Amino acid sequence: ELLYATGIRNAEIRALTLADVCETTLAIRAGKGGKDRVVPMGRVAAAALSASIDSPVDKTVKKAIMAAEAAQALSEKAQADAQGGPQDSAQQTSDPLNDPQET
């Protein structure tokens, strides 16, 4: 209903946050071409969105998505660390020219 009533794109609806939703408008951030815009929303679309937000199934899906995003972030961090990311200071070699204890 929301896609049809407002004309927003699939990627734009997936990027919406609760902060982007007002009573009669949607704030689309970085839409097509990276542009922000405000889209009017009718009563039927607003009611459908409200029902979707309040749905217990939707809340479970949101929790699953948040868990998947957290796992993805941890995986990316682990890959970055494995490819030479930040090293532990104990593993760094000392530089005799700049080491104050070597004087």
C-alpha positions in Angstrom: 0.0 0.0 0.0 2.7 2.4 1.0 4.7 1.9 -2.2 1.7 2.3 -4.4 0.2 5.3 -2.5 3.4 7.3 -2.3 5.4 6.2 -5.3 8.6 5.7 -3.3 11.1 3.1 -4.4 11.7 -0.3 -2.7 15.2 0.8 -1.5 13.7 4.0 -0.1 11.1 2.2 1.9 13.7 -0.2 3.3 15.9 2.8 4.3 13.1 4.5 6.3 13.5 5.0 10.0 10.8 6.0 12.5 12.4 9.5 12.6 11.6 9.8 8.9 7.8 9.2 9.4 5.5 12.0 10.2 1.7 11.9 10.4 1.2 12.9 6.7 4.7 12.8 5.2 7.7 10.6 4.7 11.3 12.1 4.7 13.2 10.2 2.0 16.9 10.7 2.6 19.5 10.1 -0.2 16.9 8.7 -2.6 17.5 8.4 -6.3 20.4 10.6 -7.3 21.3 11.0 -3.6 18.6 13.7 -3.2 16.5 14.2 -0.1 12.8 14.8 -0.5 9.5 14.9 1.5 6.7 12.7 0.1 3.1 13.2 1.1 1.3 10.2 2.5 -2.5 9.7 2.5 -4.6 8.3 5.4 -4.9 4.8 4.0 -1.1 4.6 3.5 -0.5 6.0 7.0 -2.9 3.5 8.5 -1.1 0.6 6.7 2.3 1.9 7.8 1.1 2.3 11.4 -0.3 -1.3 11.4 3.0 -2.6 10.0 5.0 -0.8 12.7 2.8 -2.1 15.5 2.7 -5.7 14.2 4.3 -8.2 16.6 5.6 -10.2 13.6 7.2 -7.0 12.2 9.0 -6.4 15.5 10.4 -10.0 15.5 11.6 -9.4 11.9 13.2 -6.1 12.9 15.0 -7.8 15.8 16.3 -10.5 13.4 17.5 -7.9 10.9 19.3 -6.0 13.7 21.0 -9.2 14.8 22.0 -10.0 11.2 23.4 -6.5 10.8 25.4 -6.8 14.0 26.8 -10.1 12.9 27.7 -8.7 9.5 29.5 -5.8 11.2 31.5 -8.1 13.4 32.4 -10.3 10.5 33.6 -7.3 8.5 35.7 -6.1 11.5 37.2 -9.6 11.9 38.1 -9.7 8.2 39.7 -6.2 8.4 41.7 -7.2 11.4 42.9 -10.4 9.7 44.0 -8.5 6.7 46.4 -6.3 8.6 44.1 -4.0 10.6 45.1 -2.4 13.8 47.9 -4.3 15.5 48.4 -4.8 19.2 51.1 -2.5 20.6 52.9 -5.6 22.0 53.4 -6.9 18.5 55.0 -3.7 17.1 58.7 -3.8 16.6 60.8 -1.2 18.4 62.7 1.5 16.6 66.2 1.9 18.1 66.5 5.4 16.7 63.4 6.6 18.4 63.3 4.4 21.5 64.2 6.6 24.5 65.5 3.5 26.4 68.2 2.9 23.9 70.2 6.1 24.7 
